[in-house]
């Protein structure tokens, strides 16, 4: 068993570099299957989830070669299996993204119902709705989704919710179907845009990227390419909160200012001083007690649900009462019970949490239940008086590469301990 041992109270200072985006890397790795020629993907983060996706591709017969740190060459011509490995798909929801590419290459796919963080049901019905509109037949049985087709065709799909995963799966499938496919109420997240840019680098024709209406002009053949994925806006946001919650002064390099607009706006509302250093870096300083504010998670360009837990930790120390409303996922307040062990005052009412700020947190033993909850508990430990032991850090490793090393470089007292 592993844990983080954190001695809180050290203001963070220095420079931290943000790595590649997990939520961009996963669909792009899946999309390499759309071609029969090799692709080189750069800026891939060293994360458990990414490693799981690589194992999924290898389990399908794909040859993958590591060229350098963060750079892989994928040889999709060796794809031979349409049955995705159960033990891997069950670990991570995003691995379901291989379904669309498998249908395009092999005309069928059998994929277990996906797993991942326990933050709500996150159904795949929108993925299936899109597949059906494009000529795919789908059957669900014994915990598996089986999809097959005799003839794919373009279509118009309206998503009842702007699902990132569904938008990505449909966009991948439609990119090789001759004709025009329209996705209405599509997800607008930067990671969706990055996938679209990768597909276009492979030869796809796509319009409306970054808007809620995406039009894919299908082409029968895509070709491998050399592509570098975007950096991780959620990692950048997490380090912004780490600087703020410790009263630090930190330069964060590898950021997209536009993609982080909602995060930066909320940090400035609570009193953080943020300046643009360059086109891809910012400086954040926080010297006073945070001010209370309200947060409502929304699909992009709204405030990201993946930053909700981290901001809740920061607002636990704010002067006043904050209300956090979670609209994207149910059951995403699992970290509240663990934060209460550290002395916070939070009352959960349905999809809202009322946070009454306290003056200090007290270190204790806490356990992460999911990825972002784990990040929130680490942040709490950085700000708390005394020592905090954070268990369940395998969740954290799913989305943050070398988190403890990066924090230690900024002056945090944190170490990984094996028990």
C-alpha positions in Angstrom: 0.0 0.0 0.0 1.2 3.5 -0.9 0.4 6.8 0.7 1.5 10.5 0.6 2.9 11.8 3.9 2.5 15.6 3.9 3.7 18.1 6.5 1.6 21.2 5.8 2.2 24.9 6.1 4.9 25.5 3.4 4.1 28.2 0.9 4.9 27.0 -2.6 7.4 29.0 -4.7 9.1 28.4 -8.0 8.4 27.1 -11.5 6.3 24.1 -12.4 5.9 22.7 -15.9 2.6 21.2 -16.9 2.6 17.8 -18.8 0.5 16.5 -21.6 -3.3 16.3 -21.2 -4.6 12.9 -20.1 -8.1 13.7 -21.5 -6.6 14.5 -24.9 -4.1 11.6 -25.0 -6.7 8.9 -24.4 -9.0 9.6 -27.4 -6.0 10.4 -29.7 -4.4 7.1 -28.9 -7.7 5.4 -29.7 -8.0 7.4 -32.9 -4.6 6.0 -34.2 -6.6 2.9 -35.0 -8.5 4.7 -37.7 -5.5 4.5 -40.0 -3.5 1.5 -41.2 -0.3 3.5 -41.3 1.9 4.5 -38.3 1.5 7.6 -36.2 3.9 9.3 -33.8 2.3 10.9 -30.8 4.3 13.3 -28.6 3.8 14.9 -25.2 2.0 11.8 -23.8 1.9 12.0 -20.0 3.2 9.1 -17.9 0.0 8.2 -16.2 -1.7 5.0 -15.1 -4.7 5.8 -17.4 -2.5 6.4 -20.4 -0.6 3.2 -19.7 -3.9 1.3 -19.5 -4.9 2.7 -22.9 -1.6 1.6 -24.4 -2.2 -1.9 -22.9 -5.7 -1.9 -24.4 -4.3 -1.2 -27.9 -1.6 -3.8 -27.5 -4.3 -6.3 -26.4 -6.0 -5.6 -29.7 -2.8 -6.6 -31.5 -1.4 -3.1 -32.1 2.4 -2.8 -32.0 3.6 0.3 -30.0 7.2 1.5 -29.7 8.4 4.0 -27.2 10.7 6.4 -29.0 11.5 8.8 -26.1 10.0 10.0 -22.9 6.4 10.9 -23.8 6.8 9.9 -27.4 5.3 6.8 -28.9 5.0 5.3 -32.4 1.8 3.3 -33.0 1.6 0.7 -35.7 -2.2 0.1 -36.2 -1.7 -2.2 -39.3 -1.3 -5.1 -36.8 -4.8 -4.6 -35.4 -6.4 -8.1 -35.4 -8.8 -8.3 -32.5 -12.2 -6.7 -32.2 -12.8 -7.9 -28.6 -11.3 -5.4 -26.2 -9.7 -6.9 -23.1 -12.2 -7.0 -20.2 -9.7 -6.5 -17.3 -8.4 -3.3 -18.9 -11.6 -1.7 -20.1 -13.1 -2.2 -16.6 -10.3 -0.1 -15.1 -11.0 3.0 -17.1 -14.0 4.6 -18.8 -12.1 6.3 -21.5 -11.0 3.0 -23.0 -14.5 2.7 -24.4 -13.3 5.1 -27.0 -11.8 2.3 -29.0 -15.3 1.2 -30.0 -15.8 3.7 -32.8 -12.3 3.0 -34.4 -12.8 -0.8 -34.1 -16.1 -0.5 -36.0 -14.5 1.4 -38.8 -11.5 -1.0 -39.1 -13.1 -4.4 -38.4 -16.8 -3.7 -38.8 -17.5 -5.0 -35.3 -16.5 -4.4 -31.7 -17.1 -6.2 -28.4 -16.3 -4.0 -25.5 -17.0 -4.5 -21.8 -19.0 -1.8 -20.1 -16.4 0.7 -18.9 -15.1 1.4 -15.4 -13.2 4.3 -13.9 -13.8 6.7 -11.0 -16.9 6.1 -8.9 -18.4 9.5 -9.5 -21.8 8.6 -11.0 -23.3 6.4 -13.6 -21.9 8.2 -16.6 -24.0 6.1 -19.0 -22.8 5.3 -22.6 -26.3 5.7 -24.1 -25.2 8.8 -26.0 -22.4 6.9 -27.6 -24.8 4.2 -28.7 -27.3 6.7 -29.9 -24.7 8.1 -32.2 -23.6 4.7 -33.4 -27.2 3.8 -34.3 -27.6 7.0 -36.4 -24.5 6.0 -38.4 -25.6 2.5 -39.4 -24.2 0.5 -36.4 -26.3 -2.2 -34.8 -25.8 -2.6 -31.0 -26.6 -5.3 -28.5 -25.9 -5.2 -24.8 -25.6 -8.4 -22.8 -23.6 -9.9 -19.9 -21.8 -6.7 -19.2 -20.6 -6.2 -22.8 -21.5 -3.9 -25.7 -21.4 -5.7 -29.0 -21.6 -3.5 -32.1 -21.4 -4.4 -35.8 -22.3 -3.0 -39.2 -22.8 -4.1 -42.7 -22.9 -0.6 -44.1 -22.0 2.7 -42.4 -23.7 5.9 -43.5 -23.6 9.5 -42.5 -26.2 11.0 -40.2 -27.4 13.9 -38.0 -27.1 13.3 -34.3 -28.4 15.5 -31.5 -26.9 14.9 -28.1 -29.2 15.4 -25.2 -26.1 16.4 -23.2 -22.8 17.7 -24.6 -21.0 14.5 -23.7 -17.2 14.7 -24.3 -16.8 10.9 -24.8 -19.8 10.6 -27.1 -18.8 13.5 -29.2 -15.3 12.0 -29.6 -16.5 8.5 -30.4 -19.0 9.7 -33.0 -16.5 12.1 -34.5 -14.0 9.3 -34.9 -16.5 7.0 -36.5 -17.9 9.6 -38.8 -14.5 10.8 -40.0 -14.2 7.7 -42.3 -17.8 7.5 -43.5 -18.3 9.2 -46.9 -20.8 12.0 -46.7 -21.7 14.7 -44.2 -22.3 13.9 -40.5 -23.6 16.6 -38.1 -23.2 16.4 -34.3 -25.6 19.0 -32.7 -25.1 20.0 -29.0 -21.5 18.7 -29.3 -19.0 19.0 -26.5 -16.7 22.0 -26.9 -13.9 21.1 -24.6 -10.3 21.8 -25.7 -9.6 18.1 -25.6 -12.3 17.5 -28.2 -10.7 20.2 -30.3 -7.4 18.5 -29.9 -8.8 15.2 -31.1 -10.4 17.0 -34.1 -7.1 18.6 -34.9 -5.4 15.2 -34.8 -8.0 13.7 -37.1 -7.6 16.6 -39.5 -3.8 16.0 -39.4 -4.6 12.4 -40.5 -6.7 13.8 -43.5 -10.2 14.2 -42.0 -12.3 17.1 -42.9 -14.1 18.7 -40.0 -15.8 22.1 -39.4 -17.3 23.7 -36.4 -14.6 22.5 -34.0 -14.9 24.3 -30.7 -18.6 25.1 -31.3 -21.7 23.1 -30.4 -22.3 22.0 -34.0 -19.6 19.9 -35.6 -19.8 18.8 -39.2 -17.6 15.9 -40.4 -17.1 15.5 -44.1 -16.2 11.8 -44.2 -13.3 10.5 -46.2 -12.7 6.8 -46.8 -9.1 6.7 -45.8 -7.0 8.4 -43.1 -3.2 8.3 -42.8 -0.9 8.3 -39.8 0.8 11.5 -38.8 3.2 13.1 -36.3 1.3 15.0 -33.6 1.9 16.6 -30.2 -1.0 16.7 -27.8 -2.0 19.8 -25.8 -1.0 20.3 -22.1 -3.3 19.4 -19.3 -5.5 22.3 -18.2 -6.7 20.4 -15.1 -3.2 19.8 -13.9 -2.5 23.5 -14.4 -5.6 24.4 -12.5 -4.6 22.1 -9.7 -1.2 23.7 -9.3 -2.9 27.1 -9.3 -5.0 26.0 -6.4 -1.9 24.6 -4.7 -0.2 27.9 -4.9 -3.3 29.8 -3.6 -4.1 27.5 -0.7 -0.5 27.7 0.6 -0.1 31.4 0.1 2.6 30.8 -2.5 4.2 32.5 -5.5 4.3 30.1 -8.4 5.0 30.4 -12.2 3.1 27.7 -14.2 4.4 27.0 -17.6 2.5 25.1 -20.3 -0.9 26.7 -19.9 -3.6 27.7 -22.4 -5.0 31.0 -21.1 -8.2 30.7 -23.1 -8.9 27.1 -22.0 -8.3 28.1 -18.4 -10.4 31.2 -18.4 -13.2 30.0 -16.1 -10.6 28.6 -13.6 -8.6 31.9 -13.6 -11.7 34.0 -13.2 -12.7 32.1 -10.1 -9.2 32.3 -8.6 -9.2 36.0 -9.1 -12.7 36.2 -7.5 -11.3 34.6 -4.3 -8.4 37.1 -4.2 -5.5 35.4 -6.1 -3.2 37.7 -8.1 -2.6 36.2 -11.6 -0.5 37.7 -14.4 0.2 36.5 -17.9 4.0 35.9 -18.2 4.0 34.6 -21.8 1.7 32.9 -24.3 2.0 29.7 -22.4 2.7 30.6 -18.8 1.2 32.5 -15.9 2.2 33.7 -12.4 0.0 33.2 -9.4 0.3 34.8 -6.0 -1.9 34.6 -2.9 -1.1 36.3 0.3 -4.5 36.9 2.0 -7.3 34.6 3.2 -9.5 33.5 0.3 -12.8 35.2 -0.2 -15.9 33.1 -0.5 -17.5 32.6 -3.9 -20.1 30.4 -5.6 -19.2 27.8 -8.2 -21.4 25.9 -10.6 -19.8 23.2 -12.7 -20.8 23.3 -16.4 -19.7 21.8 -19.7 -16.9 23.9 -21.3 -16.5 26.8 -21.5 -18.1 26.7 -18.0 -16.3 25.8 -14.8 -14.9 22.2 -15.2 -16.2 19.5 -13.0 -12.7 18.1 -12.8 -11.7 21.2 -10.8 -14.7 21.1 -8.4 -13.1 19.1 -5.6 -9.8 21.1 -5.6 -11.7 24.4 -5.4 -13.9 23.1 -2.6 -10.7 22.5 -0.6 -9.6 26.0 -1.2 -13.0 27.5 -0.3 -13.0 25.5 3.0 -10.5 28.1 4.2 -12.3 31.1 2.7 -13.8 34.0 4.7 -17.5 33.4 4.4 -20.0 30.9 2.9 -19.6 29.4 -0.5 -22.0 27.3 -2.5 -20.7 24.7 -4.9 -23.2 23.2 -7.4 -22.3 20.1 -9.3 -24.4 19.8 -12.5 -22.3 17.4 -14.6 -21.9 14.2 -12.4 -23.9 12.9 -9.5 -22.0 11.5 -6.5 -19.1 13.8 -6.9 -18.9 14.9 -3.3 -17.2 11.7 -2.0 -14.3 13.8 -0.7 -16.5 15.8 1.7 -16.4 13.1 4.4 -12.6 12.9 4.3 -12.3 16.7 4.4 -14.5 16.8 7.4 -11.9 14.7 9.2 -9.6 17.7 8.8 -12.0 20.1 10.4 -14.0 21.6 7.5 -17.6 22.7 7.7 -19.5 21.4 4.7 -23.2 20.5 4.3 -24.2 18.6 1.2 -27.7 19.2 -0.1 -28.4 17.2 -3.2 -26.2 18.4 -5.9 -25.0 21.4 -3.9 -22.5 21.8 -1.1 -22.6 24.7 1.3 -19.1 25.4 2.5 -18.6 27.5 5.6 -15.0 28.7 5.7 -12.8 27.8 8.7 -9.5 29.4 9.7 -7.4 26.2 9.7 -7.3 22.6 8.7 -5.8 19.9 10.8 -3.7 17.0 9.4 -5.0 13.5 9.8 -5.4 10.2 7.9 -7.6 10.4 4.8 -8.4 8.2 1.8 -8.9 9.2 -1.8 -12.0 7.6 -3.5 -11.3 8.9 -7.0 -8.8 10.9 -9.0 -9.9 14.5 -8.3 -10.9 13.7 -4.7 -7.3 12.5 -4.2 -6.0 15.8 -5.6 -8.3 17.7 -3.2 -7.0 15.8 -0.2 -3.4 16.4 -1.2 -4.2 20.1 -1.4 -5.8 20.0 2.0 -2.7 18.4 3.4 -0.5 21.1 1.9 -2.5 23.7 3.8 -3.2 21.8 7.0 -1.4 22.1 10.4 0.5 19.0 11.2 0.9 15.8 9.2 -1.6 14.4 6.7 -1.4 10.8 5.4 -3.3 10.4 2.1 -4.1 6.8 1.2 -5.6 5.6 -2.1 -3.0 7.5 -4.1 -3.3 5.1 -7.1 -6.3 7.2 -7.9 -4.1 10.3 -8.0 -1.5 8.5 -10.2 -4.3 8.0 -12.8 -4.2 11.7 -13.6 -1.1 13.4 -12.2 2.4 12.4 -13.3 5.1 12.8 -10.6 2.8 15.0 -8.5 4.8 14.6 -5.3 8.1 15.4 -7.1 6.7 18.6 -8.7 5.2 19.7 -5.4 8.5 18.9 -3.6 10.4 21.0 -6.1 8.1 24.0 -5.2 8.9 23.6 -1.5 6.2 21.2 -0.2 7.0 18.6 2.4 5.5 15.6 0.7 6.8 12.1 0.1 5.5 8.8 -1.2 5.7 6.0 1.4 5.3 2.3 0.8 3.7 0.3 3.6 
